Amino acid sequence: MKIKTLVDTLFQAERLGNDIRFVKEENVETTISYHDFRRKAQGCLTQLRKAGIKPGDEVILQVPDNESFLYCFWGCILGKAVAVPVPIATSESEYLRVYKIWKILKKPKIISYDAYMDNMKEYLQVQGEEQLWETVSSNYINYKNINGEAEPSEPEAVNEEDLAYIQFSSGSTADPKGVKLLHGQVVCNMEGIVEAGQILKDEKVISWMPLTHDMGLVGFHLAAMFHAIHHCIVPSAYFISNPLGYLRLITKGRYNITGFPNFGYGLIMKELLSKKPTDIDLSSLRLIFNGAEPISVDMTEKFCAVTHVKKSVIYPVYGMAEAVLAIAFPKPGRDFHYICVNRDKIVYEEPVEVCAEDEFKTIKIMSEGYAVKNCKIRISNREGNELSDGYVGQIMLKGKNILSSYYESTASMNDIFDEDGWYKTGDLGFIYENEVYVVGRIKDIIFVNGQNYYADAIEKRIESVFPDLYGKVVACGINNMGQNTDTIVIFVVCEMEQETFIQRAKMIQKELASYFGIVVEKIIPVSQKFTTMSGKLQRFRYVKLYNEGAYESVSSLIHDELAITMEDATPLHLPKNQIEKELSDICCELLGLNSIDVQQNLSEFGMSSIMIMQMYTKISEKYQVKIALADVFSHPNIEALAEKIEQLRNCSFAGVVLAGNVVSQTGESEVVQKTISLDGEITRLIKEKEQQSRDKLNSIICCSLAATLSQMVVDKNFTFYYADNEDDIYALTLDEDKLKDFNVLYNYTLQKLLQNKVAEDVEMQFNNGKSLLILYSDSSENKAKKEEIFDFIVGINRTRENGEICFCYKPDRIGHETCQNFINTYANVFCNMIEHI
């Protein structure tokens, strides 16, 4: 039988046979066969019809018991009523959410219980909505009256295009949005789940995820029904209050499939490490789904280490209600997979930079697999154009399981879909080697000093350094109206004493400055963490309360203390010279500061990589030196950078301009090497001079080079370079008077040769222009680097019985004929000087 609707799913499950286990509390449970479950669902249909529910009616389900919830849900499905699963409200904000949902729906009914409705009445009266309460109460049905204890009724005829139920978004945004889910959409996604997860008929599923959430309802109930496999449904409160009890259910029942988000990992590890039970055995598990929030690689690795669960059991997935549930699943049986990328390179519309795990700026991002059956995924830029693999952009979806619109929404279709019908998820991610990686929500990007920071990445960094704060940190970006930047605010859920918290806040501040290069001046203690039932953070609630001034008093106190830390903890080291003063002005302009410590790491002031590149441009323009961007990054404070610039300014030489058409037009790029052999007598004299004094020999060599150049230069004032055995570089600057006499030249060279060091370890980068950089060096160290910098290099090899003069040059800079003339002249001059000086 081809399953086309949820009604088909229910009857098919009955035919194939299996059962559902409902755990109520410790040692209280029931098990019901699919046959009896179907009969009760049809009995509920009878009771719903008796209560006035008709096809097309919207029915809010706020039922406290999982078994009763499912009877009511399936009663609605069979009666063609539109089920609207909504979590039971326990706080004012949750009552507000129910209120908003009621306003979105047309004429809803509500199935709940008396005590809950009393609370709803009180809430609405406080809001001045007495008339609305009259409407709500007149459409209220007590769930205890929809228990299936009635004669089964025949279901309504339904087809694939009929509306099955409405899944409201789980609440990570301010206003709930109703996702219309058609029978055909739900069925095709269940098919994708079973196929991608390679779920077998004899496997068993257990879940504590709430049935009002898409992962609990679709992932662990409807998909199990679709495949007619045994599944156990446990109250969420049971798992949260007794994680070890839940693990014992897995152990005793030998369950194969379950699911935990990150915070579930945390609860389990805390209990296992503190109580060290000996009766837990999770070896039966084949898949542990994780997909309700950004998946932490570090937390997952710790979970495997503590529970001894194989890495191949961890099953990180990507999904959302707008796709029914499943979007991307990995291949089962493979160890969970992640890649390491440079956190500074996770930029919208830019490629990620994969890097080594031990690099400082590395962040781990979990792979969430491949698109499931009937669903397509692509990554798009802001204009909706598809990006290449490895580029960060908005994740876009298309397929049979994707919603067509939100229920009774006033949102423009252009805000939901692009012109080609691709759904805009609002998630940032990329595809790398065909696998999907989710970075975060677009709305969770915090824009500071021209750079994007991800709230989730900031939270993970704090939690990794301060493990006791795991799950207690919320990073938010507060928009500064009229300014092109956000204010980062960190909320910490804790009950610390004020002084203790301030010390911890200072540590957090220092860590974020060091790791991200951002200054956070607002770190606020709060008493409550706002999340959905599945653990998704509701950052909007913190932002709303912050903007309303709810945290003003505590924020001001903490801010003052942190400001003291940043500005007054130690005296500023002020600029000592003009370059330091000019660099300080550049940094203050970029950072928006009045003063800066020249000895303090620039990252601690919030100097991002983008700002460093801006600084590099300003330095290059101002000082006219050939400084490398790497030099700016590797000199972390103003004092060190100023010293580097001063060094480069003192090494700005024009080089040598030879007469004639020197610069080559051949376009050849390979360095050319030539040698001239020396006879035994010349080689003997070289070694003799070296034994007398190495400096004396070096002076003769350099004199020969100067004399040769003097016959070929345009301007008799010129400079060339000498590298000693340590590869330090010295400059020899000559003029016409010194070139008139070899003895004068020799004595000057001998005196000045080692007094004008300009660079260490061949690190200089010269701006050659039309001049040539010429070097004497017979050291084999850093040969490639020297060839990169200098146009012409001369060396003497005196290790053999017959020595050699070695030359190498760049034919793309110097013509072959010019070089040959130079080589011949130098050889004659050198041999003459070695014999007569």
Secondary structure, DSSP 8 states (H G I E B T S, - for coil): ----SHHHHHHHHHHH--EEEEEEETTEEEEEEHHHHHHHHHHHHHHHHHTT--TT-EEEE--SSHHHHHHHHHHHHHTT-EEEE-----SHHHHHHHHHHHHHSSS-EEEE-HHHHHHHHHHHHHTT-HHHHHHHHHTEEEGGG-SS-S---------TTSEEEEEE--SSSSS--EEEEEHHHHHHHHHHHHHHTT--TT-EEEE-S-TTSHIIIIIIIIHHHHHT-EEEE--HHHHHH-HHHHHHHHHHHT--EEE--HHHHHHHHHHHHHH--SS---TT-SEEEE-SS---HHHHHHHHHHH---TTTEEE-EE-GGGSSEEEE--TTS---EEEEEGGG--BTSB--B--TTSTTEEEEEB--EE-TTEEEEEE-TTS-B--TTBBEEEEEEETTS-S-BTT--S-HHHHB-TTS-EEEEEEEEEETTEEEEEEEGGGEEEETTEEEEHHHHHHHHHHH-GGGTT-EEEEEEE-TTSS-EEEEEEEE----HHHHHHHHHHHHHHHHHHH-----EEEEES---B-TT--B-HHHHHHHHHTTTTHHHHHHHHHHHHHHHHHSS------SHHHHHHHHHHHHHHT-S---TTS-GGGGT--HHHHHHHHHHHHHHH-----HHHHHHS-SHHHHHHHHHHHHTT----B-BSSS-S--S---S-EEEEEE--HHHHHHHHHHHHH-HHHHHHHHHHHHHHHHHTTBSSS-EEEEEE-TT--EEEEEE-TTTTS-HHHHHHHHHHHTTS-EEESTT------TTSB-EEE----TTHHHHHHH-SEEEEEE-SSSS-EEEEEE-TTTS-HHHHHHHHHHHHHHHHHHHHH-
